[in-house]
Each structure stands twice: as C-alpha cells, then as structure tokens.
Amino acid sequence: MRGYSLMEIVVAMAVFGIFLFIVTTLTLEMNKQAKRYPVNFMQHPQVIAVLERMKRDVQDGYGENPYDPETPPPDYTAGPKVLILQTIEDDRRIVVVWDFRKPGEATRVAYNVGVATKWVARGLPPDFNVEIKTEEIPNRPYGARIQARDGNGNLSIDQILQPRAHS
C-alpha cells in the first residue's frame, strides 16, 4: 500500500527517458554545429568592423562627387589602397581617409577643419590585400568598390558601396 505502483514507475521512467533523449539530441546537434562553424573567441573580427565603418562613411558621402573633397588632406593621395571622401558626421562636413597600405592594418583618418582624428584597426590578417576602385552607376553618384583577396589570391570580399541621396 505504501509506495508507487508498477505502472506509475514505468510512466515516470518513460517521461524521464524522453527528456534525456531530447537533451542528448540537442547536445549532439550543438556539437556538430560548433565543429561546422568554429568561433575563435580570442580574436576580434576586425575585418567586419573596418567594413562597417567604411560602409557608414561612404553612405554618408556628401556632395556631387564625394571622392573629390573641397579641401584635400595634406598627407594622402587617392590610390588603389587609399580612399579619400567627403562625408557628414554630427552635422558637419569632414574629409575621411581610409589607408590600407600597411599590411595587417587599416587606418581611418578624419579631418575636421584641419584637425585629424585617427582610428586604427590592427587585427587584420597580414595577407589581407585590399583594392579600392570607383564604380560608375548610371544616374547615381559614383560608388566605391572594395575588393579584398586572401593570401592565396582568392577574392574574399567584393562590395560596392553607394552614397545615399542627400537633398
């Protein structure tokens, strides 16, 4: 009379077995996904940070041709590894320079009334090779085409960034 019947124990064990099966299945699935998409938590995704900042700068490009600023920066000339553009930041026009000439490093220099502020991303892969071109799009301002190749020469990034329309 004291205790549980055999049927109650069988049902409890079945429910517990189903719970263990679900937990085991989820754990195996998570392990499989972790092997498929490994994440290195000790490395900062600098490439993504650089591309997002560059995207914001190009989209905020100011003027008919944002790649030809009214006051060019004193130390830089535009080239395949240097992007110079005039943009808007905090309701003021600034000139921004993106410099990829140093391996493993991207430098963003913003000139506001001649005063330079620098942001440097030093976590880029040393074989990260960036090439910047202008891309003509009909009835739109020129776009900036960013192509990056890895150490084997394979194209790893190919983006065309387009300035927004300003009134």
C-alpha positions as CSV (number, residue, x, y, z in Angstrom):
1,M,0.0,0.0,0.0
2,R,2.9,2.3,0.6
3,G,4.9,3.4,-2.5
4,Y,4.1,3.5,-6.2
5,S,2.5,1.1,-8.5
6,L,4.5,-0.6,-11.3
7,M,2.5,1.5,-13.9
8,E,3.4,4.8,-12.2
9,I,7.1,3.9,-12.2
10,V,7.0,2.9,-15.8
11,V,5.4,6.1,-16.8
12,A,7.8,8.2,-14.8
13,M,10.8,6.4,-16.3
14,A,9.4,6.8,-19.8
15,V,9.0,10.6,-19.3
16,F,12.5,10.8,-17.9
17,G,13.8,8.8,-20.8
18,I,12.2,11.1,-23.3
19,F,13.7,14.1,-21.5
20,L,17.2,12.6,-21.6
21,F,16.7,11.7,-25.3
22,I,15.8,15.3,-26.2
23,V,18.7,16.8,-24.1
24,T,21.2,14.3,-25.7
25,T,19.9,15.1,-29.2
26,L,20.3,18.9,-28.7
27,T,23.8,18.5,-27.2
28,L,24.9,16.4,-30.2
29,E,23.4,18.9,-32.6
30,M,25.1,21.8,-30.9
31,N,28.5,20.0,-31.0
32,K,28.0,19.3,-34.7
33,Q,27.3,23.0,-35.4
34,A,30.3,24.1,-33.3
35,K,32.5,21.9,-35.4
36,R,31.0,23.2,-38.6
37,Y,31.2,26.9,-37.7
38,P,34.1,27.3,-35.3
39,V,34.4,30.6,-33.4
40,N,37.6,31.9,-32.1
41,F,36.6,34.0,-29.1
42,M,40.1,35.3,-28.6
43,Q,40.1,37.1,-32.0
44,H,38.3,40.4,-32.7
45,P,36.5,40.4,-36.0
46,Q,38.4,43.5,-37.2
47,V,37.6,43.0,-40.9
48,I,33.9,43.3,-40.2
49,A,34.5,46.4,-38.0
50,V,36.5,48.0,-40.8
51,L,34.0,47.3,-43.5
52,E,31.1,48.5,-41.4
53,R,32.8,51.8,-40.6
54,M,33.8,52.3,-44.2
55,K,30.2,51.5,-45.3
56,R,28.9,54.2,-43.0
57,D,31.4,56.7,-44.3
58,V,30.6,56.0,-47.9
59,Q,26.9,56.0,-47.4
60,D,27.2,59.4,-45.7
61,G,29.3,60.8,-48.6
62,Y,28.5,64.4,-49.3
63,G,28.4,66.4,-52.5
64,E,28.0,65.6,-56.2
65,N,31.3,63.7,-56.1
66,P,32.1,62.8,-52.5
67,Y,35.5,61.3,-53.6
68,D,36.8,64.8,-54.6
69,P,36.7,66.8,-51.4
70,E,36.9,70.6,-51.5
71,T,39.9,70.6,-49.1
72,P,42.1,67.5,-49.8
73,P,44.0,66.0,-46.9
74,P,47.6,67.2,-46.6
75,D,49.4,63.8,-46.3
76,Y,47.4,61.5,-48.6
77,T,46.6,61.0,-52.3
78,A,43.9,58.7,-53.5
79,G,45.0,55.4,-55.0
80,P,44.1,51.7,-55.1
81,K,44.8,51.3,-51.4
82,V,43.7,54.8,-50.2
83,L,40.1,56.0,-50.3
84,I,39.5,59.7,-49.7
85,L,36.0,61.1,-49.4
86,Q,34.0,64.0,-48.0
87,T,31.3,62.9,-45.6
88,I,28.9,64.2,-43.0
89,E,29.4,63.4,-39.3
90,D,27.5,65.0,-36.5
91,D,26.0,67.6,-38.9
92,R,29.4,68.8,-40.1
93,R,31.4,68.1,-43.3
94,I,34.6,66.2,-42.7
95,V,37.2,64.6,-45.0
96,V,37.8,60.9,-44.3
97,V,40.8,58.9,-45.5
98,W,40.9,55.1,-45.4
99,D,44.5,53.8,-45.7
100,F,45.2,50.1,-46.3
101,R,48.9,50.5,-47.4
102,K,50.4,48.9,-44.2
103,P,49.9,45.1,-44.1
104,G,47.7,43.9,-41.3
105,E,46.4,47.4,-40.5
106,A,43.7,49.7,-41.7
107,T,43.8,53.4,-40.7
108,R,40.8,55.8,-40.8
109,V,41.8,59.5,-40.5
110,A,39.0,62.1,-40.2
111,Y,39.9,65.7,-40.8
112,N,37.6,68.3,-39.3
113,V,38.7,71.9,-40.0
114,G,42.3,70.6,-40.4
115,V,42.3,68.7,-37.1
116,A,43.0,64.9,-37.6
117,T,41.5,62.1,-35.6
118,K,42.8,58.6,-36.2
119,W,41.3,55.2,-35.8
120,V,43.5,52.2,-36.4
121,A,42.4,48.5,-36.8
122,R,45.5,46.4,-36.2
123,G,43.8,42.9,-36.1
124,L,43.6,42.4,-39.9
125,P,45.2,39.3,-41.4
126,P,48.7,40.2,-42.7
127,D,47.9,38.8,-46.1
128,F,44.6,40.8,-46.4
129,N,45.1,42.7,-49.7
130,V,42.5,45.5,-50.3
131,E,42.0,47.3,-53.6
132,I,39.6,50.3,-53.9
133,K,38.1,51.4,-57.2
134,T,35.3,53.8,-58.2
135,E,32.3,52.2,-59.8
136,E,30.1,54.2,-62.2
137,I,26.4,53.6,-61.8
138,P,24.0,55.4,-64.2
139,N,22.0,58.3,-62.7
140,R,23.7,57.9,-59.3
141,P,26.9,59.2,-57.7
142,Y,30.0,57.1,-58.1
143,G,30.2,54.1,-55.8
144,A,33.3,52.7,-54.1
145,R,34.2,49.1,-55.0
146,I,36.1,47.3,-52.3
147,Q,37.8,44.1,-53.3
148,A,39.9,42.1,-50.9
149,R,41.9,39.0,-51.6
150,D,43.3,36.4,-49.2
151,G,46.8,35.0,-49.0
152,N,46.1,32.6,-51.9
153,G,44.9,35.3,-54.2
154,N,41.2,34.3,-53.9
155,L,38.6,37.0,-53.9
156,S,37.2,37.1,-50.4
157,I,35.3,40.4,-50.3
158,D,33.7,42.2,-53.2
159,Q,31.4,45.1,-52.3
160,I,30.1,48.2,-54.0
161,L,29.3,50.9,-51.5
162,Q,26.9,53.6,-52.7
163,P,26.4,57.1,-51.2
164,R,22.9,57.9,-50.1
165,A,21.0,60.6,-51.8
166,H,21.2,64.0,-50.0
167,S,18.9,66.9,-50.6
